[in-house]
Structure formats: structure tokens, C-alpha cells
Amino acid sequence: MVHIASHFVFRPGDGQKSYLLLAGKESAGTGYALTQADFSSNPNLDMSDTELLTLSACETGLTGSARNGIEVDGLGTTAQLKGAKAVKSSLWEVNDSSTGELMAGFYHRWASGEGKVSKAAALREAQLDLLLGKVRPRADSSAGGLGFSNPDSPAGFAHPYYWAPFILMGNWQ
């Protein structure tokens, strides 16, 4: 299992301008951009032994084409093509607080289920926690990331912006 919580920039139709921000390619602490094109073409970035790759950055599940018709696969799709058995990725820009809560709920259910809870069921239950207000924004949490509405409102994370951006591709079990 691999979980990458970072920043992703998606530019439809240009694999050189779509990138995942990572740290320390050559030296620790120095950030670099792993482009979609580099990820796709690098044979050392094989995902065939990865049961689940979670990309909890913005727009990692998007695929699209530029005005000239050139298409570029999303990061999630590319990971599947490189052998990842399952990929959890996002369809839009996500909120840091709600994403952290959603991921914690997902992993708690999936890991503690001892193989009896599918990835799809764990994701669904974690989403329901946000939708139904079982998980609320914390008063001490920062407003990092983007926000659709005020997370301190009575609705909390109930708006689909907070609980619905993540999809599961591949092996749902």
C-alpha cells in the first residue's frame, strides 16, 4: 500500500505540465515535480506490487484533452496502467481537513476489517461519516486547502464537495 498526500497540478493535454509535487529526488528537502509524462514513461516506477495506491492530492483522478485534441491520462489511470491493483484518487480540488478525516476513516475500517471489509465498503462508510455529520470539522484545525463553504457551519462536511471527490478504481475488494 502506498499513500501520497501532496499537491497535484493537472493540465489537460500536456503530460509535461501535469505534475505531482514531491520532495527529495536527489537530496532530502528539495522539492521537485514528477510530471505525468515522467511517471508514465519511467520503467523504475512500477506499481505491479501495489495493492492500493492512494493519491489524496487535488484532481489526481482527472483525465482530459486539450483544445487541440491531445489527451493525457490522469495520475490515477496511469498508476493502474503501471500495474497498481487499486487506485483511490480525486476528481476535484480537495479540502485538507475533510480529506484527512475521510482517509483516517477509510484506513481505520479497511485495516481493522482484517480482510473482511472491502476497500469500496470502507470508502463508503468513511464518506457517510462526513455526510451524516459523524465527523465534524475540528475547532483547532487550519483552513488549509480549498473550501466550498464554511466548514464551521451546522452542515460541517455534509456538502458533497467534502465527502465525494474520491473514487476507487480497480480492485474494489
Secondary structure, DSSP 8 states (H G I E B T S, - for coil): -EEE-SEEE--TT-TTT-EEEEE-SSSTT-EEEEEHHHHHH-TT---TT-S-EEE-STTTT--EE-TTS-EE--HHHHHHHTT-SEEEEESS--BHHHHHHHHHHHHHHHHHTTTSS-HHHHHHHHHHHHHTTSS---TT----B--SS-TTSTTTT-SHHHHSSEEEEE---
